[in-house]
Amino acid sequence: MKKTNRVCQVLGTTFPIVQAGMVWCSGWELASAVSNAGGLGVLGAGSMYPEALRTHIEKVKETAPGLPFAVNVPLLYPAVEEHMKSIVDLNVPVVITSAGNPKAWTAHLKEHGIRVMHVVSSVKFGLKAEQAGVDAVIAEGFEAGGHNGREETTTMCLVPAVADACKVPVIAAGGLHDGRSVVAAMVLGAEGVQLGSRFVATPESSAHQAFKEAVLSAEEGSTSLELKEVTPVRLLDNPFAQRVVAAQQAGASQDELRALLGRGRAKRGMFEGDMTEGELEIGQVSSMLRDLEPAGDIVERLVKECMALAGPDWATRWGL
């Protein structure tokens, strides 16, 4: 049966479910598990040196043969040119760009037959991405973990606004973790969904076990959007995050905040497990996560929950 869902058509997936490309959490094991379950597995290139990315791409192609997958490339990180060369050389089918100008690489990637999606936090940037020629936009709300928009627009407001403004398919992100949230996003105008925090809390995630346990212990209000004067990022509460908040309240300058952040702090926390001095990036929905669930089971559960909630209409939306 030919797929009628435009996100599935663009990505070549069974379901319009995308696993976010999160730094230090999205290696080949997670990407392969999601792709094998019918979603789009994504490698997070922001935390990889060029040689590491090549290895992870090759491992996904080996363990999810012939299935679509993507590489997320945050354009504010170094080694972008080397990453893009590896992506082209190794025939990666989909690229997700974020944290930068979509015009920079979209045309180049599409010339090589690669489908491109760009993460946006406003209608303005959604339209810019569409004008740059992307195949879809990912509208990521204020609830999401990691780097976020300064506008603080929630997913509930952002998704319908971007869907109304853009002609390309819109994928909703930020605060999604179960069938209820996915159906809500689709009703608001999204044609697909991206989940990040839910996939951090999986056995396949490359995040450190201590970070996973901290995510599962999160409560309401355990995260906050900080460093808006430098580069906005949603952080899980820990001693480092508290120092950031205190510095901001004391009127720290951008240079002082950059010095406090330093280098390698996200790796230290999320990948190496330093829960005191590490930078811990996770979404608000972490307060609703209580177990480590296999990535393939998450995809299967989402589909079942959505079918139970929306019935035949859901099947029509997804082209099942």
Backbone bond lengths (Angstrom), bond angles and torsions (degrees), N, CA, C in turn:
res aa  C-N    CA-C-N  psi(-1)  N-CA   C-N-CA  omega(-1)  CA-C   N-CA-C  phi
1 M - - - 1.467 - - 1.527 109.91 -
2 K 1.309 117.70 129.97 1.452 121.52 -178.62 1.520 110.17 -71.43
3 K 1.337 114.90 134.71 1.454 120.07 179.05 1.523 111.23 -69.72
4 T 1.326 115.44 134.05 1.457 119.88 176.84 1.522 111.64 -103.39
5 N 1.320 117.65 -17.20 1.456 120.95 177.37 1.532 109.12 -70.86
6 R 1.325 117.03 125.71 1.462 120.11 -172.98 1.528 113.00 -68.59
7 V 1.313 117.96 -31.00 1.461 119.99 177.60 1.527 110.18 -67.17
8 C 1.331 116.45 -42.94 1.465 119.87 176.31 1.531 110.71 -62.59
9 Q 1.315 117.35 -37.90 1.461 120.83 178.32 1.521 110.89 -64.33
10 V 1.323 116.91 -43.19 1.466 121.18 -179.68 1.523 111.10 -66.75
11 L 1.320 116.18 -44.61 1.465 120.57 -172.61 1.522 113.89 -88.58
12 G 1.327 117.14 -23.96 1.456 120.08 -175.81 1.512 113.24 78.79
13 T 1.340 117.06 21.36 1.462 121.66 -178.29 1.527 111.62 -96.27
14 T 1.320 115.81 164.68 1.460 120.91 174.40 1.522 110.44 -74.53
15 F 1.334 116.63 -41.31 1.456 122.60 -178.53 1.531 109.88 -122.31
16 P 1.333 117.81 149.25 1.471 120.49 178.99 1.526 112.04 -83.88
17 I 1.327 115.03 52.77 1.465 122.32 -179.25 1.524 108.28 -114.38
18 V 1.325 116.55 123.03 1.454 122.69 -178.70 1.520 109.22 -114.90
19 Q 1.308 115.75 133.12 1.470 121.34 173.67 1.520 107.14 -90.59
20 A 1.315 117.76 126.28 1.463 120.91 -176.50 1.529 111.43 -64.84
21 G 1.328 115.55 148.28 1.461 121.28 178.36 1.514 111.00 -89.97
22 M 1.312 117.26 79.98 1.463 123.02 -172.05 1.525 111.18 -88.51
23 V 1.331 116.58 134.84 1.459 119.81 179.80 1.525 110.04 -60.79
24 W 1.339 115.11 136.60 1.459 125.23 177.06 1.520 114.50 66.85
25 C 1.324 117.95 1.07 1.463 120.07 -178.53 1.520 112.58 -121.38
26 S 1.333 118.08 -13.89 1.470 121.61 -168.63 1.523 112.27 -117.57
27 G 1.326 115.40 74.88 1.454 120.96 175.69 1.517 111.59 -94.00
28 W 1.326 116.03 -170.07 1.468 120.13 -172.82 1.526 112.97 -68.00
29 E 1.350 118.11 -31.14 1.464 118.45 -179.31 1.525 111.38 -62.29
30 L 1.319 116.34 -44.04 1.462 120.54 179.82 1.524 110.75 -69.01
31 A 1.316 116.87 -47.24 1.467 120.21 -178.99 1.525 111.05 -59.24
32 S 1.312 117.44 -43.67 1.463 120.96 -179.64 1.520 111.86 -64.01
33 A 1.331 116.15 -41.48 1.470 120.06 -178.98 1.524 110.94 -62.64
34 V 1.331 117.08 -41.29 1.461 120.22 -179.32 1.525 110.73 -70.24
35 S 1.324 116.92 -43.91 1.470 119.36 179.54 1.516 111.23 -63.73
36 N 1.318 117.73 -40.20 1.459 120.81 178.75 1.522 112.53 -65.77
37 A 1.335 117.09 -22.54 1.472 121.22 179.04 1.523 112.45 -88.86
38 G 1.333 117.71 -2.48 1.455 120.26 177.20 1.510 115.22 106.40
39 G 1.347 117.19 -2.67 1.459 121.02 176.31 1.519 110.65 -96.92
40 L 1.335 115.96 -167.78 1.458 120.81 176.57 1.519 108.70 -107.55
41 G 1.327 115.87 107.93 1.454 120.73 173.96 1.517 109.83 -75.91
42 V 1.328 116.03 145.12 1.464 120.62 -174.49 1.524 110.45 -134.37
43 L 1.334 115.18 133.32 1.459 121.87 173.58 1.517 109.15 -91.14
44 G 1.326 117.24 135.59 1.451 121.48 178.52 1.512 110.90 -92.58
45 A 1.327 117.04 96.34 1.468 121.21 -174.89 1.521 112.94 -71.99
46 G 1.332 117.42 -16.90 1.449 119.73 -177.42 1.509 114.03 -60.59
47 S 1.326 117.65 -22.47 1.460 120.77 -179.00 1.526 112.13 -108.77
48 M 1.324 117.02 18.01 1.463 120.03 -176.09 1.521 112.58 -123.18
49 Y 1.327 115.78 137.27 1.454 120.30 167.04 1.529 107.64 -71.40
50 P 1.332 118.00 158.72 1.470 120.07 -177.14 1.525 114.48 -52.55
51 E 1.333 117.02 -42.94 1.462 118.57 -178.52 1.529 111.71 -67.40
52 A 1.345 116.34 -33.82 1.466 120.05 177.90 1.519 110.25 -67.56
53 L 1.328 117.68 -41.49 1.460 119.72 178.97 1.515 110.96 -61.22
54 R 1.314 117.56 -42.32 1.468 120.17 179.26 1.532 110.23 -59.50
55 T 1.318 116.25 -42.85 1.473 120.50 179.64 1.527 110.60 -62.11
56 H 1.333 117.02 -44.29 1.464 120.83 -178.71 1.527 111.23 -66.64
57 I 1.327 117.33 -38.99 1.468 120.09 176.61 1.525 110.37 -61.17
58 E 1.309 116.14 -46.42 1.471 120.20 -179.46 1.518 111.53 -63.18
59 K 1.343 117.60 -36.93 1.466 120.56 179.24 1.532 111.44 -68.49
60 V 1.341 117.71 -38.68 1.465 119.72 177.07 1.527 109.83 -63.52
61 K 1.315 117.11 -44.22 1.464 120.43 -179.41 1.527 111.18 -63.78
62 E 1.317 116.21 -29.33 1.466 121.09 179.19 1.524 112.20 -77.73
63 T 1.342 116.64 -38.51 1.470 120.89 -173.12 1.530 113.48 -97.48
64 A 1.335 117.13 -13.07 1.471 121.59 173.77 1.525 107.45 -131.60
65 P 1.326 116.37 60.99 1.481 120.45 -171.00 1.521 113.23 -59.97
66 G 1.324 114.93 129.00 1.452 120.63 175.77 1.511 115.53 77.59
67 L 1.324 117.55 -1.05 1.463 120.75 -177.14 1.530 110.96 -96.79
68 P 1.329 116.93 149.18 1.472 119.39 179.09 1.526 111.70 -68.97
69 F 1.310 115.28 145.68 1.457 122.63 172.96 1.522 106.65 -152.71
70 A 1.321 116.17 173.25 1.466 119.50 -176.89 1.519 110.49 -138.85
71 V 1.322 114.19 163.77 1.461 122.08 169.93 1.518 107.64 -119.62
72 N 1.326 116.22 128.54 1.461 120.83 174.48 1.523 108.47 -92.40
73 V 1.335 115.91 126.16 1.461 121.25 -178.87 1.531 109.52 -120.74
74 P 1.346 117.93 100.96 1.467 119.49 173.75 1.530 108.40 -70.12
75 L 1.314 117.17 120.76 1.462 120.89 -171.98 1.520 113.31 -74.19
76 L 1.333 118.58 -8.00 1.455 120.45 177.93 1.527 112.63 -86.45
77 Y 1.343 117.00 -8.10 1.456 120.24 -178.83 1.530 110.78 -88.60
78 P 1.347 117.39 158.36 1.463 119.72 176.43 1.530 111.13 -72.03
79 A 1.319 115.30 173.20 1.474 122.85 175.74 1.521 113.60 68.07
80 V 1.335 117.94 19.02 1.465 120.13 -179.10 1.531 110.65 -61.21
81 E 1.315 118.13 -45.04 1.465 121.01 -178.24 1.521 111.09 -61.12
82 E 1.321 116.89 -42.15 1.464 120.21 178.96 1.527 110.86 -66.69
83 H 1.330 116.48 -39.52 1.463 119.83 177.39 1.528 110.83 -62.05
84 M 1.314 116.73 -44.59 1.458 120.22 -178.62 1.526 111.19 -64.55
85 K 1.319 116.93 -36.03 1.473 119.46 176.98 1.530 110.44 -64.12
86 S 1.319 117.12 -43.32 1.468 120.63 178.20 1.522 110.78 -62.69
87 I 1.315 116.36 -41.01 1.473 121.83 -179.80 1.523 110.74 -60.23
88 V 1.328 116.54 -44.79 1.464 120.87 178.88 1.527 110.86 -69.51
89 D 1.322 116.64 -46.45 1.469 121.07 -177.24 1.528 112.13 -61.11
90 L 1.340 116.35 -35.75 1.467 120.81 -174.94 1.527 112.76 -99.15
91 N 1.335 116.32 10.31 1.475 121.67 173.65 1.528 113.12 56.71
92 V 1.323 116.41 48.13 1.466 120.63 173.50 1.530 108.08 -67.97
93 P 1.328 118.76 129.80 1.472 119.45 -173.91 1.523 116.04 -76.02
94 V 1.350 117.14 -29.67 1.469 120.55 -175.10 1.527 109.44 -137.36
95 V 1.331 116.05 140.69 1.458 121.76 174.19 1.520 109.21 -125.67
96 I 1.329 115.76 136.75 1.461 121.90 173.09 1.518 106.91 -111.37
97 T 1.322 117.02 118.87 1.455 120.41 175.91 1.526 109.36 -101.34
98 S 1.324 115.11 153.16 1.458 120.26 -178.40 1.518 108.91 -157.19
99 A 1.330 115.36 165.56 1.468 121.93 173.82 1.526 112.61 54.19
100 G 1.331 116.01 49.44 1.458 120.25 178.61 1.511 111.42 172.69
101 N 1.320 115.70 -173.59 1.460 122.60 -177.28 1.523 110.90 -82.54
102 P 1.334 118.89 118.62 1.468 120.45 -178.89 1.527 113.34 -63.76
103 K 1.332 117.51 -21.70 1.465 120.02 179.04 1.524 112.06 -65.41
104 A 1.320 116.27 -23.18 1.459 120.40 -172.67 1.527 112.96 -59.85
105 W 1.339 118.04 -38.43 1.460 120.38 -172.31 1.521 115.09 -131.45
106 T 1.317 118.72 -11.66 1.468 120.10 -173.18 1.522 112.69 -58.04
107 A 1.314 118.13 -50.71 1.470 120.81 -178.25 1.521 111.27 -61.24
108 H 1.321 116.50 -41.98 1.468 121.06 179.98 1.523 110.88 -60.79
109 L 1.308 116.71 -46.04 1.462 120.68 -178.47 1.529 110.97 -66.58
110 K 1.319 116.55 -42.31 1.465 119.68 -178.53 1.529 111.56 -67.81
111 E 1.318 117.41 -29.32 1.467 120.40 174.83 1.532 111.36 -61.21
112 H 1.332 115.83 -25.26 1.467 120.93 179.12 1.526 112.25 -99.81
113 G 1.332 116.53 16.44 1.460 120.45 175.52 1.507 114.79 76.72
114 I 1.320 117.39 17.63 1.462 121.68 -178.53 1.526 109.45 -96.25
115 R 1.323 116.43 131.51 1.453 120.25 176.96 1.533 109.49 -80.60
116 V 1.329 116.22 142.61 1.462 121.03 -171.89 1.526 110.97 -126.21
117 M 1.319 115.58 133.83 1.462 122.26 171.63 1.524 107.74 -124.40
118 H 1.325 116.53 149.44 1.465 120.35 -179.93 1.518 109.32 -128.88
119 V 1.341 116.48 140.03 1.462 122.30 -179.61 1.521 109.24 -87.11
120 V 1.343 116.40 128.95 1.467 121.01 -178.05 1.524 110.14 -130.14
121 S 1.345 114.53 155.26 1.465 119.69 179.89 1.515 111.98 -121.14
122 S 1.340 117.14 9.80 1.461 120.38 -179.66 1.524 109.85 -157.96
123 V 1.322 117.18 162.95 1.460 121.96 175.23 1.525 109.61 -61.90
124 K 1.316 116.73 -41.94 1.462 121.68 179.85 1.523 111.19 -53.56
125 F 1.319 116.52 -49.23 1.460 119.42 -178.75 1.528 111.83 -74.81
126 G 1.331 116.87 -28.03 1.460 119.48 174.42 1.517 111.35 -61.86
127 L 1.331 116.15 -44.43 1.467 120.64 179.28 1.529 110.96 -67.67
128 K 1.320 117.59 -36.79 1.467 120.52 177.42 1.527 110.76 -64.27
129 A 1.335 116.01 -40.50 1.457 119.84 178.26 1.526 110.88 -65.18
130 E 1.330 116.40 -42.25 1.462 120.65 178.07 1.524 110.25 -61.82
131 Q 1.314 117.34 -43.21 1.463 121.27 178.39 1.524 112.07 -64.36
132 A 1.323 116.10 -28.22 1.463 120.21 178.46 1.527 112.10 -75.25
133 G 1.353 116.91 -11.94 1.453 120.42 175.39 1.510 116.21 101.04
134 V 1.337 117.94 15.86 1.461 118.94 -179.86 1.528 111.02 -66.27
135 D 1.325 115.87 158.05 1.466 121.49 179.86 1.521 112.14 -84.79
136 A 1.324 116.87 -22.33 1.468 122.12 178.82 1.517 107.95 -163.11
137 V 1.332 115.82 158.98 1.461 119.93 174.17 1.523 109.03 -118.61
138 I 1.315 115.11 146.80 1.455 121.77 176.24 1.522 106.80 -106.92
139 A 1.323 116.48 109.32 1.463 121.95 -178.70 1.526 108.42 -88.88
140 E 1.328 115.22 106.34 1.468 120.99 -172.86 1.519 110.43 -106.29
141 G 1.315 115.92 117.61 1.450 121.85 -176.95 1.515 114.27 -80.70
142 F 1.311 114.07 171.66 1.463 125.14 -177.36 1.527 113.06 -57.92
143 E 1.328 117.35 -24.27 1.463 121.02 -177.63 1.522 113.37 -70.17
144 A 1.327 116.56 -19.61 1.464 121.13 -171.00 1.521 112.54 -66.33
145 G 1.316 115.32 157.08 1.455 120.78 176.10 1.513 111.30 -84.62
146 G 1.310 116.53 174.53 1.458 120.94 177.40 1.516 112.28 70.17
147 H 1.323 116.18 -154.61 1.465 121.36 -177.43 1.521 110.17 -70.48
148 N 1.312 115.36 136.76 1.455 121.33 -168.28 1.524 110.00 -139.32
149 G 1.327 115.36 169.87 1.458 120.28 179.57 1.519 112.74 -78.79
150 R 1.321 115.88 147.01 1.465 120.70 178.21 1.526 112.21 -69.96
151 E 1.333 116.78 -20.73 1.464 120.26 -174.08 1.522 113.08 -69.14
152 E 1.316 116.99 -21.30 1.465 122.37 -179.06 1.526 111.80 59.69
153 T 1.332 116.83 35.38 1.465 120.97 176.86 1.521 109.39 -82.44
154 T 1.325 116.47 127.24 1.458 120.17 -178.06 1.526 111.17 -75.02
155 T 1.309 115.76 159.92 1.459 121.72 179.44 1.525 111.27 -57.40
156 M 1.322 116.80 -40.02 1.466 121.83 -178.89 1.524 111.82 -60.00
157 C 1.313 117.37 -33.48 1.475 121.31 178.87 1.524 111.74 -90.01
158 L 1.330 116.36 -37.84 1.466 120.76 -173.44 1.526 112.90 -69.80
159 V 1.316 116.90 -46.46 1.468 120.38 -173.01 1.531 112.82 -59.96
160 P 1.329 119.92 -51.98 1.472 117.72 179.91 1.523 112.80 -64.30
161 A 1.324 117.31 -33.64 1.465 119.98 179.73 1.526 110.85 -66.06
162 V 1.328 117.16 -44.92 1.463 120.69 179.32 1.523 110.53 -69.19
163 A 1.333 116.95 -39.65 1.467 120.55 179.30 1.526 111.37 -63.09
164 D 1.322 117.24 -36.48 1.459 120.99 178.56 1.530 111.44 -70.74
165 A 1.327 116.59 -32.08 1.462 120.77 -173.63 1.531 113.48 -87.88
166 C 1.323 117.30 -31.34 1.467 120.85 -172.35 1.530 111.90 -102.80
167 K 1.319 115.43 145.70 1.467 121.00 176.79 1.526 111.64 -88.55
168 V 1.331 117.97 -26.96 1.466 120.42 179.21 1.523 109.02 -74.48
169 P 1.326 117.84 159.61 1.465 120.27 178.97 1.530 111.63 -60.50
170 V 1.317 114.62 144.91 1.463 121.14 178.91 1.523 109.13 -112.20
171 I 1.314 115.87 131.78 1.461 123.24 176.15 1.522 107.26 -109.44
172 A 1.327 116.78 126.45 1.463 121.16 -177.79 1.519 110.80 -86.57
173 A 1.337 116.23 142.21 1.461 121.52 177.34 1.520 109.52 -145.82
174 G 1.321 115.45 150.92 1.455 120.92 178.80 1.514 111.78 108.08
175 G 1.328 117.59 104.88 1.455 121.44 176.31 1.516 115.39 84.22
176 L 1.334 117.94 11.19 1.468 120.81 -178.17 1.532 109.66 -97.67
177 H 1.332 115.59 134.86 1.466 117.47 -178.81 1.524 113.39 -154.63
178 D 1.343 118.78 -14.26 1.460 120.49 -178.31 1.524 109.82 -144.50
179 G 1.350 115.91 -179.41 1.451 120.23 -177.45 1.508 113.31 -60.83
180 R 1.332 117.43 -37.01 1.466 120.71 179.75 1.523 111.12 -60.10
181 S 1.321 116.42 -47.78 1.461 120.12 -177.12 1.525 111.32 -69.73
182 V 1.332 116.97 -34.85 1.463 120.04 179.08 1.526 110.80 -68.02
183 V 1.332 117.79 -46.37 1.466 120.94 178.25 1.521 110.00 -60.90
184 A 1.332 117.28 -41.26 1.468 120.63 179.12 1.524 110.68 -59.76
185 A 1.324 116.68 -42.91 1.466 120.69 179.91 1.520 111.39 -63.28
186 M 1.327 116.49 -39.78 1.455 120.36 -179.58 1.532 110.63 -69.39
187 V 1.319 116.96 -38.10 1.462 120.15 177.28 1.531 110.30 -63.44
188 L 1.317 116.93 -32.37 1.464 121.78 179.92 1.529 112.76 -75.26
189 G 1.324 117.07 -6.97 1.458 119.54 176.70 1.506 115.93 120.72
190 A 1.326 118.11 -6.30 1.460 120.09 177.21 1.523 110.07 -71.84
191 E 1.311 116.14 149.18 1.469 121.38 175.84 1.522 111.22 -109.05
192 G 1.320 116.09 0.27 1.449 122.07 176.52 1.511 108.83 -163.10
193 V 1.332 116.79 172.98 1.464 121.01 -178.12 1.524 109.96 -136.60
194 Q 1.324 114.56 151.08 1.460 121.29 172.94 1.516 108.66 -123.24
195 L 1.330 116.61 130.97 1.456 122.41 178.52 1.525 109.32 -118.59
196 G 1.336 115.75 133.94 1.455 120.42 178.33 1.513 112.28 -114.25
197 S 1.325 116.91 -66.71 1.466 121.15 -174.19 1.524 112.54 -56.27
198 R 1.343 117.08 -39.27 1.466 119.68 179.72 1.533 110.45 -60.50
199 F 1.325 117.45 -35.89 1.469 120.14 -179.31 1.523 112.73 -82.23
200 V 1.343 118.03 -15.13 1.471 119.21 171.48 1.522 109.17 -64.83
201 A 1.333 115.33 -41.11 1.466 121.28 -177.48 1.521 111.14 -85.70
202 T 1.341 115.23 60.48 1.465 122.36 176.78 1.519 108.81 -134.23
203 P 1.330 117.82 156.02 1.463 119.50 175.35 1.529 112.58 -61.41
204 E 1.329 116.81 -30.43 1.465 120.61 -175.27 1.527 113.51 -80.48
205 S 1.323 117.81 -17.89 1.458 120.41 179.55 1.521 110.36 -60.37
206 S 1.334 116.25 143.49 1.465 120.59 -179.80 1.524 112.21 -84.81
207 A 1.334 117.69 4.10 1.465 121.08 176.03 1.525 110.40 -64.00
208 H 1.325 116.97 151.77 1.461 122.18 177.73 1.529 109.68 -66.01
209 Q 1.316 116.61 146.61 1.460 120.82 -178.77 1.524 111.66 -59.17
210 A 1.322 117.25 -35.61 1.467 119.91 179.47 1.521 110.80 -64.53
211 F 1.335 117.34 -37.10 1.462 120.68 177.46 1.521 110.13 -68.44
212 K 1.331 117.48 -42.47 1.462 120.28 178.00 1.529 110.80 -58.36
213 E 1.337 116.17 -43.28 1.461 120.03 179.88 1.529 111.14 -65.65
214 A 1.329 116.89 -36.32 1.462 120.35 177.37 1.525 110.62 -65.66
215 V 1.321 117.00 -38.14 1.467 121.66 177.17 1.525 110.29 -62.40
216 L 1.323 116.35 -45.55 1.461 120.33 -178.55 1.527 112.43 -69.06
217 S 1.331 116.69 -18.25 1.474 120.94 179.04 1.529 112.22 -94.04
218 A 1.326 117.22 -3.02 1.468 120.90 -176.85 1.527 110.96 -63.15
219 E 1.309 115.50 147.19 1.459 122.26 177.99 1.524 109.63 -120.93
220 E 1.316 116.22 175.43 1.465 120.24 174.49 1.524 109.29 -54.48
221 G 1.320 117.12 132.12 1.454 120.73 178.26 1.513 114.67 81.47
222 S 1.329 117.48 6.46 1.466 120.24 -179.28 1.522 113.35 -76.84
223 T 1.342 117.32 -11.82 1.460 119.67 178.03 1.527 109.50 -120.08
224 S 1.321 115.12 157.24 1.466 120.52 176.57 1.516 109.42 -153.84
225 L 1.338 116.14 151.52 1.459 121.53 178.20 1.523 108.17 -86.49
226 E 1.334 115.27 117.53 1.455 120.64 -175.68 1.527 110.98 -123.90
227 L 1.332 115.04 176.75 1.471 123.63 175.66 1.531 112.25 56.99
228 K 1.318 116.14 35.54 1.472 119.64 -178.15 1.525 112.37 -65.53
229 E 1.331 117.09 -23.11 1.457 120.12 178.52 1.526 111.79 -80.42
230 V 1.316 117.45 -11.41 1.464 121.70 -178.97 1.524 109.51 -113.12
231 T 1.317 116.32 -73.32 1.466 122.27 172.96 1.521 107.09 -153.53
232 P 1.334 118.50 108.11 1.468 121.70 -171.29 1.531 112.29 -55.32
233 V 1.319 115.93 134.77 1.456 120.58 179.66 1.526 109.19 -149.41
234 R 1.343 116.44 136.97 1.463 120.41 177.67 1.524 108.73 -87.79
235 L 1.327 115.56 123.76 1.457 121.96 -174.29 1.524 111.58 -116.75
236 L 1.326 115.01 144.72 1.459 121.84 170.47 1.523 107.96 -80.79
237 D 1.316 115.83 138.24 1.468 121.00 -177.61 1.528 111.03 -61.15
238 N 1.326 115.81 127.62 1.464 123.86 172.56 1.527 106.66 -161.19
239 P 1.325 120.01 175.83 1.469 120.12 -178.38 1.525 114.39 -55.45
240 F 1.331 118.15 -36.52 1.465 118.75 178.17 1.526 110.40 -65.92
241 A 1.335 117.68 -46.59 1.464 120.72 179.48 1.528 110.51 -59.94
242 Q 1.316 117.05 -37.35 1.462 120.45 178.36 1.519 111.33 -65.13
243 R 1.325 117.24 -36.19 1.467 120.65 176.44 1.526 110.64 -66.41
244 V 1.333 116.54 -37.81 1.463 120.37 177.09 1.522 110.43 -62.17
245 V 1.327 116.24 -47.64 1.470 121.01 179.90 1.525 110.36 -59.78
246 A 1.342 116.80 -45.06 1.463 120.75 -179.39 1.529 111.12 -62.75
247 A 1.319 116.92 -40.38 1.468 120.88 -179.98 1.523 110.57 -65.31
248 Q 1.340 116.23 -41.56 1.462 119.89 178.92 1.523 110.92 -63.90
249 Q 1.326 116.66 -42.99 1.463 120.83 -179.30 1.525 111.62 -66.02
250 A 1.333 115.66 -26.48 1.468 120.48 178.95 1.522 111.98 -84.80
251 G 1.344 116.57 -0.26 1.453 120.39 177.35 1.513 114.86 84.33
252 A 1.327 117.51 29.23 1.466 120.95 -179.31 1.528 111.08 -58.85
253 S 1.318 115.81 143.22 1.460 121.45 178.51 1.527 110.06 -76.84
254 Q 1.327 116.26 169.20 1.463 120.43 176.80 1.521 110.67 -58.62
255 D 1.332 116.96 -42.74 1.472 120.45 179.94 1.523 110.91 -63.34
256 E 1.317 116.72 -39.29 1.466 119.82 179.42 1.523 110.83 -67.41
257 L 1.324 116.77 -38.57 1.459 119.68 178.22 1.531 110.82 -67.83
258 R 1.328 116.45 -39.98 1.468 119.22 176.80 1.522 111.17 -62.53
259 A 1.314 116.53 -39.79 1.461 120.60 178.51 1.529 110.89 -64.85
260 L 1.333 116.11 -39.36 1.464 120.34 177.87 1.522 110.74 -64.97
261 L 1.326 116.32 -41.22 1.463 120.46 179.62 1.515 111.06 -66.11
262 G 1.341 116.04 -43.65 1.459 120.13 178.85 1.516 112.62 64.84
263 R 1.317 116.11 -155.94 1.461 122.07 -178.97 1.524 110.21 -120.14
264 G 1.327 115.59 144.48 1.457 120.24 173.53 1.512 115.51 74.52
265 R 1.324 117.11 14.41 1.463 118.20 -175.23 1.523 112.63 -73.86
266 A 1.348 117.72 -32.18 1.468 119.87 177.30 1.530 109.86 -67.46
267 K 1.315 116.58 -41.74 1.474 119.80 176.93 1.521 110.15 -60.67
268 R 1.316 115.28 -43.54 1.463 121.07 -178.83 1.524 111.60 -57.34
269 G 1.328 116.44 -40.89 1.448 119.51 -177.67 1.508 114.41 -85.69
270 M 1.334 116.86 -55.11 1.456 121.83 -170.85 1.523 113.18 -77.87
271 F 1.327 117.23 -31.66 1.462 121.18 -175.26 1.525 112.74 -103.19
272 E 1.343 116.10 -35.97 1.464 119.88 -177.27 1.518 113.05 -98.77
273 G 1.349 117.33 -13.69 1.454 119.98 171.72 1.515 116.82 87.92
274 D 1.349 118.28 20.46 1.460 120.70 176.20 1.529 108.05 -83.21
275 M 1.324 115.95 100.06 1.459 121.09 -176.01 1.524 113.00 -82.58
276 T 1.323 117.16 -3.01 1.459 120.89 -179.94 1.521 111.85 -98.27
277 E 1.329 117.09 -52.02 1.460 121.70 -174.84 1.530 113.27 -107.41
278 G 1.322 117.83 -0.12 1.454 120.56 -179.31 1.519 112.69 -84.61
279 E 1.331 115.56 155.67 1.467 122.31 173.98 1.524 107.76 -88.28
280 L 1.321 117.17 120.22 1.463 122.88 -173.70 1.525 109.28 -112.25
281 E 1.324 117.22 104.83 1.459 122.02 -176.30 1.529 110.10 -99.20
282 I 1.334 116.55 122.33 1.464 121.03 179.71 1.530 108.70 -160.60
283 G 1.323 116.36 157.73 1.459 121.15 -176.72 1.517 114.05 -85.99
284 Q 1.334 115.15 168.58 1.462 121.14 178.62 1.520 112.35 -59.40
285 V 1.329 116.50 -30.78 1.455 120.34 -175.53 1.532 111.95 -67.58
286 S 1.327 117.51 -8.13 1.467 120.45 177.26 1.524 111.32 -56.47
287 S 1.334 117.22 -28.51 1.468 119.91 -179.91 1.524 112.77 -67.17
288 M 1.345 117.19 -11.19 1.462 121.58 -179.45 1.521 112.54 -107.16
289 L 1.327 116.39 2.90 1.467 120.82 -178.83 1.523 109.05 -100.11
290 R 1.316 116.76 130.67 1.457 119.75 -176.00 1.527 113.90 -132.71
291 D 1.338 117.80 1.21 1.460 118.41 179.99 1.523 110.68 -149.23
292 L 1.339 114.65 155.46 1.452 121.00 172.46 1.527 107.34 -84.44
293 E 1.317 116.02 112.65 1.463 121.84 -175.95 1.523 109.25 -112.60
294 P 1.336 118.96 128.98 1.471 120.22 177.84 1.523 111.86 -53.34
295 A 1.321 116.24 141.01 1.468 121.03 -174.19 1.527 112.34 -59.56
296 G 1.321 116.89 -41.86 1.461 119.40 179.14 1.511 112.23 -64.11
297 D 1.333 116.23 -35.89 1.465 120.67 177.43 1.525 111.21 -65.84
298 I 1.340 116.54 -34.40 1.466 120.04 178.84 1.524 110.00 -62.66
299 V 1.328 116.45 -47.36 1.471 119.83 179.64 1.523 110.16 -60.11
300 E 1.327 117.14 -46.62 1.469 121.27 -179.24 1.520 110.95 -62.46
301 R 1.330 116.39 -42.61 1.467 120.08 -179.60 1.528 111.37 -65.10
302 L 1.316 116.96 -42.53 1.460 120.03 179.83 1.522 111.02 -58.16
303 V 1.320 115.95 -44.73 1.464 119.66 -179.28 1.527 110.46 -63.25
304 K 1.327 117.10 -44.58 1.469 120.55 -179.40 1.524 111.56 -64.29
305 E 1.339 116.13 -43.01 1.464 119.35 -179.22 1.521 111.10 -65.86
306 C 1.311 115.84 -39.45 1.468 119.19 179.47 1.531 111.25 -66.43
307 M 1.318 116.18 -41.35 1.460 119.99 178.36 1.525 110.60 -63.36
308 A 1.341 116.51 -39.06 1.459 120.15 -179.55 1.529 111.48 -67.89
309 L 1.333 115.80 -34.67 1.463 120.10 -177.61 1.526 112.83 -80.36
310 A 1.334 115.98 -41.72 1.463 119.93 -171.22 1.517 114.31 -109.50
311 G 1.321 117.59 -11.81 1.456 121.33 175.33 1.525 114.01 60.42
312 P 1.331 116.82 -143.60 1.470 121.42 -176.08 1.529 113.46 -57.74
313 D 1.321 117.38 -31.86 1.469 119.86 179.30 1.513 110.97 -62.31
314 W 1.323 115.35 -36.33 1.460 119.76 178.14 1.529 110.59 -64.69
315 A 1.331 115.52 -45.17 1.461 119.88 179.00 1.529 111.12 -59.35
316 T 1.316 116.39 -38.25 1.460 120.50 178.53 1.522 111.18 -65.36
317 R 1.347 116.28 -43.47 1.459 120.27 -179.79 1.527 111.18 -62.41
318 W 1.319 116.37 -36.11 1.460 119.89 -177.65 1.518 113.20 -93.97
319 G 1.331 117.02 -2.08 1.445 119.37 179.13 1.513 114.47 68.02
320 L 1.351 115.71 31.49 1.458 119.33 -178.88 1.517 111.53 -85.90
